[in-house]
Amino acid sequence: MDVLEIARWQFGITTVYHFLMVPLTIGLGLVVAVLQTVWLRTGNEQWLRMTKFWGKLFLINFIMGVATGIVQEFQFGMAWSEYSRFVGDVFGAPLAMEALLAFFVESTFLGLWIFGWKKLPAKLHLATIWIASLASILSAYFILVANSWMQHPVGTEIIDGRAVMTDAWAVFTNNTALVTFPHTIFGAFAVAGGFLLGISWFHLYRRRSEGVDTVDAQGKVIVGEDVSKGRNRDRTDYKVWITSLRIGAVVALVSFTGVAFSGHSQAQLMFEQQPLKMAAAEAACHDGTGFSVLTIGDIRGAGATTCDDVTAVFELPGLLSFLANNDFNTPVKGVNTLIPEYQEKYGTHYPQEEYLGQYAGQEINYLPVMEVTYWGFRLMITLGGLSAVAAAVALWLTRKGTVPHNKWISRLAVAGIAAPFGANAFGWIFTEMGRQPFVVAPNPQFSGIDQVFMFTAAAVSPTVSAGEMLFSTILLTLIYAVLLVVELVLLTRYVRGGVASAMPELNHSTDAQNDDQDKHDGDVLAFAY
């Protein structure tokens, strides 16, 4: 058992799971803030219902995100103590600002939003959700500053074997962070848009299936209501779902456009800063200009695919050059050209140092796992593109006011919620695993003995055994599996319950509704329940 490999699996499992919550929290938080703003300006109950329903799902996701995110902090010290020692002087500033200026603000004002219904003045209450949602975006920026430094270290120098910050402004305005931030935020809104679209489709289809809504000869919706089910099946309920669906589709389309443009800028920066990562992402073994649409490896081979056993099936001439250089003619360096350059700059073998354990003196493999980088890059693009196409189709199919009465389209719409989540996850897997064998990738603009980089093999805790690492990995995976079940059960329960799951008074008659409302007004946690 290899301690390093187990530690990487542990960090990958917990981080990817945690990141499933992060984009939904960021995207859905701002959507809820906008919905509440519209309600305050119009006084229309439709927007209040939308605010409370989507706000309840936002709270569930936020709480699970906090619970799963705490483990990430502990992992740095438990499994990656050498890494923590190396980057501590740099990461101290952005992570402290993330906690003090972003997360604490986000949590505090989110608490005020939860407790403040009918307790705070309306405009002040609205301000709390805006501050909380904007703080979550600010929190993302500080985290991305830290991660971008790992991708492209700036503003530091090596002193006694540790990276020491010498220019805070350079660290916080790292061009990698400035490009990664909008790409990540647009990806978060794509998740929120798909979330609104899929759930709203489910409820509109249910209204069709129950015969509440019908269509006329021209296919236009005839909105109905079922008084036996209370206001959870009235005409306002219909407006909640059709408006949410179309808002979600628009948000998804706009977000995909933002993801595409920011992703192009990010890719160009990666070609400059981490050329081997991008070469591996294209399975580009030789210099050239063609973008690989499909490249396959030799399935009979053992271990990871290398340039000795890949075959290009179909590629688009000139497109790779355009992605890297904005022209169609400039050749892009391939793996076979880049690996000797890396070996010349950073050595052919790991140093003969005790802290490297079994890797001391071994040959360095600079080629990332090509299957992961190649397919991760394409799955990211494919799932993001499918989400955009689904949003466009949804706008067209609902142009007459309702969804088709088709069970399979409805199931596909609900399943489509997973697509932007998958696109975000594969994007991060590609970004992080494509950096290997470095945990802190070298800045190509640096040179000589002051080069700032760290091999992943040197980052793992030297005193942790393989058994201990395996035990903690299994334990954390089981805990996260339980939390996943809890989250899915809670989300499913409240989604199926409709708006009444966030506003129980909608299920009661007028007299009972007033009594129930009086009871809820006296309970500051009623909305959280």
C-alpha positions in Angstrom: 0.0 0.0 0.0 1.3 3.4 -1.0 0.7 6.2 1.5 0.8 8.8 -1.2 -1.7 7.1 -3.4 -4.1 6.5 -0.5 -3.7 10.1 0.6 -4.5 11.4 -2.9 -7.6 9.2 -3.1 -8.7 10.5 0.3 -8.3 14.1 -0.7 -10.0 13.5 -4.0 -13.0 11.7 -2.6 -13.7 14.3 0.1 -12.9 17.3 -2.0 -15.0 16.3 -5.0 -17.9 15.5 -2.7 -17.6 18.8 -0.9 -17.5 20.7 -4.2 -20.9 19.3 -5.2 -22.4 21.6 -2.6 -20.2 24.6 -3.3 -21.5 25.7 -6.8 -25.1 25.2 -5.8 -24.7 27.3 -2.7 -23.0 30.1 -4.6 -25.5 30.1 -7.5 -28.7 29.4 -5.6 -27.9 32.0 -2.9 -27.8 34.9 -5.4 -30.9 33.6 -7.2 -32.8 33.6 -3.9 -31.6 37.1 -3.2 -33.0 38.3 -6.6 -36.3 36.5 -6.0 -36.8 38.2 -2.6 -35.9 41.5 -4.2 -38.6 41.1 -6.8 -41.1 40.1 -4.1 -40.3 43.1 -2.0 -40.7 45.5 -5.0 -43.9 43.9 -6.3 -45.7 42.4 -3.3 -46.7 39.5 -5.5 -47.1 36.3 -3.4 -45.7 34.2 -6.3 -42.2 35.6 -5.6 -42.5 35.1 -1.9 -43.3 31.4 -2.5 -40.4 31.1 -4.8 -38.1 32.8 -2.3 -39.1 30.5 0.5 -39.1 27.2 -1.5 -35.7 27.7 -3.2 -34.4 29.3 0.0 -35.2 26.1 2.0 -33.3 24.0 -0.5 -30.4 26.5 -0.4 -30.2 26.2 3.4 -30.1 22.4 3.3 -27.3 22.5 0.8 -25.4 25.2 2.7 -25.4 23.3 5.9 -24.2 20.1 4.2 -21.5 22.1 2.5 -20.2 23.4 5.9 -20.2 19.9 7.4 -18.2 18.4 4.5 -15.9 21.4 4.2 -14.6 21.2 7.7 -12.7 18.0 6.9 -10.7 19.7 4.2 -9.0 21.9 6.8 -8.0 18.8 8.9 -6.7 16.9 6.0 -4.0 19.5 5.4 -2.5 18.8 8.8 -3.2 15.1 9.1 -2.3 13.7 5.6 -0.3 16.6 4.1 1.8 18.1 6.9 4.8 18.7 4.6 2.6 20.5 2.2 1.1 22.6 5.0 4.6 23.5 6.2 5.7 24.5 2.6 2.7 26.7 1.8 1.7 27.8 5.2 3.3 31.3 5.0 1.5 31.9 1.7 -1.9 30.3 2.4 -2.2 32.0 5.8 -3.4 35.3 4.3 -6.1 34.1 1.8 -7.5 31.4 4.1 -7.7 33.7 7.1 -9.5 36.3 4.9 -11.8 33.6 3.6 -12.7 32.6 7.2 -12.9 36.1 8.8 -14.1 38.3 5.9 -16.2 35.8 4.0 -17.4 32.7 5.8 -18.1 34.4 9.1 -20.0 37.2 7.4 -21.9 34.6 5.2 -22.9 32.5 8.2 -23.8 35.5 10.4 -26.1 37.2 7.9 -27.6 33.9 6.7 -28.6 33.3 10.4 -30.2 36.7 10.4 -32.0 35.9 7.2 -33.3 32.6 8.7 -34.4 34.2 12.0 -35.4 37.5 10.6 -38.7 36.6 8.8 -41.3 39.1 10.2 -38.7 40.1 12.8 -36.5 42.5 10.9 -37.7 45.4 8.7 -38.3 44.1 5.2 -35.5 46.0 3.5 -33.0 45.1 6.2 -34.1 41.4 6.0 -33.5 41.6 2.2 -30.0 43.0 2.8 -29.1 40.0 4.9 -29.5 37.5 2.1 -27.7 39.8 -0.3 -24.8 40.1 2.0 -24.7 36.3 2.7 -24.8 35.5 -1.0 -22.2 38.0 -2.0 -20.0 36.8 0.9 -20.1 33.3 -0.5 -18.8 34.6 -3.8 -16.1 36.5 -2.0 -15.3 33.3 -0.1 -14.8 31.5 -3.4 -12.4 34.1 -4.6 -10.1 33.7 -1.5 -10.1 29.9 -1.9 -9.3 30.3 -5.6 -6.4 32.6 -4.8 -4.9 29.8 -2.7 -5.6 27.2 -5.4 -4.3 29.4 -8.2 -1.1 29.9 -6.3 -0.6 26.1 -6.4 -1.2 26.3 -10.2 1.0 29.3 -10.7 3.1 30.5 -7.7 3.8 34.2 -7.6 4.9 36.8 -5.1 7.0 34.4 -3.1 10.6 33.1 -2.6 12.1 30.0 -1.0 13.6 30.7 2.4 14.9 27.7 4.4 12.9 25.3 2.2 9.6 27.1 2.6 7.7 29.4 0.4 7.5 32.8 2.0 5.2 35.5 0.7 7.1 38.6 -0.5 4.3 40.4 -2.4 0.8 40.0 -1.2 -0.7 42.0 -4.0 0.9 39.6 -6.6 -0.6 36.7 -4.8 -4.2 38.2 -4.6 -4.1 39.4 -8.2 -2.5 36.3 -9.6 -3.6 36.2 -13.3 -4.6 32.5 -12.8 -7.0 33.5 -10.1 -8.4 36.4 -12.1 -9.3 34.0 -14.9 -10.3 31.0 -12.8 -12.7 33.0 -10.6 -15.3 34.0 -13.4 -15.1 30.5 -14.8 -15.9 29.0 -11.4 -18.7 31.5 -10.7 -20.3 31.0 -14.1 -20.1 27.2 -13.5 -21.9 27.7 -10.2 -24.8 29.6 -11.8 -25.0 26.9 -14.5 -25.6 24.4 -11.6 -28.3 26.7 -10.1 -30.0 27.2 -13.4 -30.2 23.4 -14.1 -31.4 22.9 -10.5 -34.3 25.3 -11.0 -35.1 23.9 -14.4 -35.3 20.2 -13.4 -37.3 20.6 -10.2 -39.7 23.1 -11.8 -40.3 20.7 -14.7 -41.0 17.9 -12.2 -43.8 20.0 -10.6 -45.3 21.2 -13.9 -45.4 17.7 -15.2 -47.1 16.5 -12.0 -49.7 19.2 -12.4 -50.3 17.9 -15.9 -50.4 14.3 -14.8 -53.0 15.1 -12.1 -55.1 17.0 -14.6 -54.8 20.3 -12.8 -53.4 22.0 -15.9 -54.5 21.1 -19.4 -53.9 22.5 -22.9 -56.2 23.8 -25.6 -56.4 22.9 -29.3 -53.4 25.1 -30.0 -51.3 23.5 -27.3 -51.5 26.5 -25.0 -51.8 25.9 -21.3 -55.1 26.2 -19.5 -54.1 26.8 -15.9 -56.4 25.0 -13.3 -56.4 24.4 -9.6 -57.3 21.6 -7.2 -58.9 23.1 -4.1 -58.8 19.7 -2.4 -55.1 20.1 -2.1 -55.1 23.6 -0.9 -53.1 26.5 -2.2 -50.3 24.1 -3.1 -52.2 23.4 -6.3 -53.7 26.8 -7.0 -53.0 29.1 -9.9 -50.2 30.9 -8.1 -48.5 27.5 -7.6 -48.4 27.2 -11.4 -46.8 30.6 -11.8 -44.1 29.6 -9.3 -43.0 26.6 -11.4 -43.3 28.1 -14.9 -41.5 31.2 -13.8 -38.8 29.3 -12.0 -38.3 27.0 -15.0 -37.8 29.8 -17.4 -35.6 31.7 -15.1 -33.5 28.6 -14.6 -33.2 28.0 -18.3 -32.1 31.6 -19.0 -29.6 31.5 -16.1 -28.2 28.2 -17.5 -27.8 29.6 -21.0 -26.2 32.8 -19.9 -23.9 30.9 -17.5 -22.8 28.5 -20.3 -21.9 31.4 -22.5 -19.8 32.9 -19.6 -18.2 29.5 -18.9 -17.3 29.1 -22.6 -15.6 32.5 -22.9 -13.8 32.4 -19.5 -12.8 28.8 -20.1 -11.2 29.7 -23.4 -9.1 32.4 -21.6 -8.3 29.9 -18.8 -7.2 27.3 -21.4 -4.9 29.8 -23.1 -3.3 30.6 -19.7 -2.8 26.9 -19.0 -1.1 26.4 -22.4 1.4 29.1 -21.2 1.7 28.1 -17.5 1.2 24.3 -17.6 1.8 23.2 -21.2 2.2 19.5 -20.4 -1.3 19.4 -18.7 -2.9 20.8 -21.9 -0.9 18.4 -24.1 -2.1 15.5 -22.0 -5.6 16.8 -22.2 -5.4 16.6 -26.0 -3.4 13.4 -26.1 -1.1 15.5 -28.3 2.1 13.5 -28.3 3.6 15.4 -31.2 3.8 19.1 -32.0 0.8 20.2 -34.2 -2.3 22.3 -34.6 -5.1 19.7 -34.6 -7.7 19.3 -31.8 -8.4 15.7 -30.9 -12.1 14.9 -31.0 -11.4 11.2 -30.3 -8.2 9.5 -29.4 -8.0 6.0 -27.9 -5.3 4.1 -26.1 -4.3 0.5 -26.3 -6.7 -1.3 -24.0 -4.3 -4.3 -23.9 -1.6 -2.2 -22.3 -0.9 -2.4 -18.6 -1.2 0.8 -16.4 -1.8 4.3 -17.7 -1.8 5.2 -21.3 1.4 6.7 -22.7 2.3 8.2 -26.1 3.5 4.8 -27.2 0.0 3.4 -27.3 -2.4 6.1 -28.4 -4.1 6.5 -31.7 -5.8 9.6 -33.0 -9.1 8.6 -34.6 -10.5 12.0 -35.5 -9.2 15.6 -35.1 -10.1 19.0 -36.3 -7.1 20.8 -38.0 -6.1 24.2 -36.6 -8.5 24.1 -33.6 -5.9 23.3 -31.0 -3.7 26.2 -32.3 -6.8 28.5 -32.0 -7.4 27.4 -28.4 -3.8 28.1 -27.5 -2.9 31.1 -29.6 -6.0 32.5 -31.3 -4.7 31.5 -34.7 -5.0 28.3 -36.7 -1.4 27.9 -37.8 1.0 28.1 -34.8 2.1 24.6 -33.7 1.5 23.6 -30.1 4.2 21.6 -28.4 3.3 18.0 -27.7 4.2 15.6 -24.9 7.3 14.2 -26.6 8.7 17.7 -26.9 7.7 18.9 -23.4 8.9 16.0 -21.2 12.6 16.6 -22.1 12.1 20.3 -21.3 10.6 19.4 -17.9 13.4 16.9 -17.2 16.0 19.6 -18.0 14.4 22.2 -15.8 13.3 20.1 -12.8 15.4 16.9 -13.0 15.0 13.4 -14.2 14.9 11.8 -10.7 13.5 12.7 -7.3 16.2 13.9 -4.9 17.8 11.3 -2.6 16.0 12.7 0.5 14.6 10.7 3.4 11.3 12.7 3.4 10.5 11.3 0.0 10.4 7.8 1.3 10.1 5.1 -1.4 10.2 7.8 -4.1 13.7 9.0 -3.2 15.9 8.6 -6.2 13.1 7.2 -8.5 12.6 8.5 -12.0 10.0 11.3 -12.2 7.0 10.7 -14.5 6.0 14.1 -15.7 3.1 12.9 -17.8 -0.3 13.1 -15.9 -2.7 10.2 -16.2 -3.7 10.8 -19.8 -7.1 9.0 -19.4 -8.1 11.4 -16.7 -6.9 14.6 -18.3 -8.2 13.7 -21.8 -11.6 12.4 -20.8 -12.1 14.8 -17.9 -11.6 17.7 -20.2 -14.1 16.4 -22.7 -16.7 15.3 -20.1 -16.5 18.8 -18.6 -17.2 20.4 -22.0 -19.8 17.8 -23.1 -21.9 17.9 -19.9 -21.7 21.7 -19.9 -22.8 21.8 -23.5 -25.7 19.3 -22.9 -26.9 21.5 -20.0 -27.0 24.5 -22.3 -28.8 22.6 -25.0 -31.3 21.3 -22.5 -32.0 24.9 -21.3 -32.6 26.0 -24.9 -34.9 23.1 -25.6 -36.8 23.8 -22.3 -37.4 27.4 -23.3 -38.8 26.2 -26.7 -41.0 23.4 -25.2 -42.5 25.7 -22.6 -43.2 28.6 -24.9 -46.9 27.9 -24.7 -46.9 27.9 -20.9 -46.4 24.3 -19.8 -44.3 21.2 -20.2 -45.2 18.3 -22.5 -47.2 15.5 -20.9 -44.4 13.0 -21.5 -43.1 10.9 -18.7 -39.7 10.2 -20.3 -39.0 13.9 -21.1 -39.9 14.7 -17.5 -37.5 12.1 -16.2 -34.8 13.3 -18.5 -35.3 16.9 -17.3 -34.9 15.8 -13.7 -31.8 13.6 -14.5 -30.4 16.6 -16.3 -29.9 18.3 -13.0 -26.8 16.2 -12.6 -25.1 17.4 -15.8 -23.8 20.8 -14.6 -22.7 19.2 -11.3 -20.7 16.6 -13.3 -19.2 19.3 -15.6 -18.0 21.2 -12.5 -16.6 18.0 -10.9 -14.8 16.8 -14.0 -13.4 20.3 -14.5 -11.8 20.3 -11.1 -10.5 16.7 -11.4 -8.9 17.7 -14.7 -7.4 20.9 -13.2 -5.9 19.2 -10.1 -4.8 15.8 -11.6 -3.4 17.5 -14.7 -0.9 19.3 -12.4 0.8 16.0 -11.3 3.5 15.2 -10.4 3.5 18.6 -8.7 1.3 19.7 -5.8 2.6 23.2 -6.4 3.4 23.6 -10.1 6.5 25.5 -11.1 6.1 29.0 -12.5 7.7 28.9 -16.0 8.8 32.5 -15.6 11.0 31.7 -12.6 14.4 30.1 -13.1 17.4 28.8 -11.2 17.6 27.7 -7.6 14.8 30.1 -6.5 12.2 28.1 -8.5 9.1 27.7 -6.4 7.5 24.2 -6.7 6.8 21.1 -4.8 6.4 17.5 -5.8 3.3 15.7 -4.6 5.5 12.9 -3.3 7.2 15.4 -0.9 3.9 16.8 0.4 2.5 13.8 2.3 2.8 13.4 6.0 6.0 11.4 6.7 4.9 9.8 10.0 1.5 8.5 8.8 1.4 4.9 8.0 -0.4 3.3 5.1 -2.8 1.5 7.5 -3.7 4.8 9.2 -4.2 6.5 5.9 -6.4 3.7 4.6 -8.4 3.6 7.8 -9.1 7.3 7.8 -10.0 7.2 4.1 -12.5 4.4 4.6 -14.0 6.1 7.6 -14.3 9.5 5.9 -15.8 7.9 2.8 -18.4 6.1 4.9 -19.3 9.3 6.8 -19.6 11.2 3.5 -21.8 8.4 2.1 -24.1 8.9 5.1 -24.2 12.6 4.6 -24.9 12.1 0.9 -28.0 10.0 1.9 -29.1 12.6 4.4 -28.8 15.4 1.8 -30.6 13.5 -0.9 -33.4 12.4 1.5 -33.9 16.0 2.7 -33.8 17.5 -0.7 -36.2 14.9 -2.1 -38.6 15.3 0.7 -38.8 19.1 0.4 -38.8 19.0 -3.4 -41.7 16.6 -3.5 -43.5 18.7 -0.9 -43.5 21.7 -3.2 -43.9 25.2 -1.9 -45.9 23.9 1.1 -42.7 22.2 2.4 -41.3 25.7 3.0 -44.7 27.4 3.7 -46.8 24.8 5.6 -49.7 27.3 6.0 -50.5 26.8 2.3 -51.9 23.3 3.2 -54.6 24.6 5.6 -58.0 26.3 5.4 -58.2 30.1 6.0 -59.0 29.9 9.8 -56.4 27.1 10.4 -54.0 29.0 8.2 -54.2 32.1 10.4 -53.8 30.1 13.6 -50.8 28.3 12.0 -49.3 31.5 10.8 -49.6 33.0 14.4 -47.8 30.0 15.7 -45.0 30.3 13.1 -44.6 34.0 13.7 -43.7 33.3 17.3 -41.1 30.7 16.3 -37.9 32.2 14.9 -36.8 28.7 13.6 -40.1 28.0 11.8 -38.6 28.7 8.4 -35.5 26.6 9.1 -37.8 23.7 10.1 
